[in-house]
Amino acid sequence: MTLMTVDLYQSASNADKFLAVPAGVDPSALMGPMTFDKDYAQVVRYREAFEFDPAESYAGANAAKIAADILTIKWAMYERSSEPS
């Protein structure tokens, strides 16, 4: 898979939860994430125009699933997991 340019948003109520959307998409226009999890009712921009590589590992998140969700439903919710040292 090739790199994807995404905007990342962090939940205002749970710092471990993130929303990834294609770059330039306004997350407030998306009802899906909030419908599934109220922690996504308010999000703040975390990173803009992030070059996301579905083959990489990102803090325990399933990068392939994130990419698949973005390609099919235009957004992906994920939670950062702490990896043991």
ChimeraX attribute file (.defattr): number of C-alpha atoms within 10 A of each C-alpha:
attribute: neighborCount
match mode: 1-to-1
recipient: residues
	/A:1	8
	/A:2	9
	/A:3	12
	/A:4	18
	/A:5	17
	/A:6	22
	/A:7	23
	/A:8	23
	/A:9	21
	/A:10	23
	/A:11	21
	/A:12	16
	/A:13	13
	/A:14	13
	/A:15	12
	/A:16	13
	/A:17	19
	/A:18	22
	/A:19	23
	/A:20	26
	/A:21	26
	/A:22	21
	/A:23	16
	/A:24	11
	/A:25	14
	/A:26	10
	/A:27	23
	/A:28	12
	/A:29	7
	/A:30	14
	/A:31	11
	/A:32	15
	/A:33	17
	/A:34	14
	/A:35	11
	/A:36	11
	/A:37	11
	/A:38	11
	/A:39	18
	/A:40	25
	/A:41	17
	/A:42	15
	/A:43	20
	/A:44	14
	/A:45	14
	/A:46	14
	/A:47	14
	/A:48	14
	/A:49	14
	/A:50	16
	/A:51	14
	/A:52	19
	/A:53	16
	/A:54	18
	/A:55	13
	/A:56	11
	/A:57	11
	/A:58	13
	/A:59	12
	/A:60	12
	/A:61	16
	/A:62	16
	/A:63	18
	/A:64	15
	/A:65	14
	/A:66	20
	/A:67	24
	/A:68	14
	/A:69	16
	/A:70	18
	/A:71	14
	/A:72	9
	/A:73	10
	/A:74	16
	/A:75	22
	/A:76	21
	/A:77	24
	/A:78	17
	/A:79	17
	/A:80	14
	/A:81	12
	/A:82	10
	/A:83	7
	/A:84	4
	/A:85	3
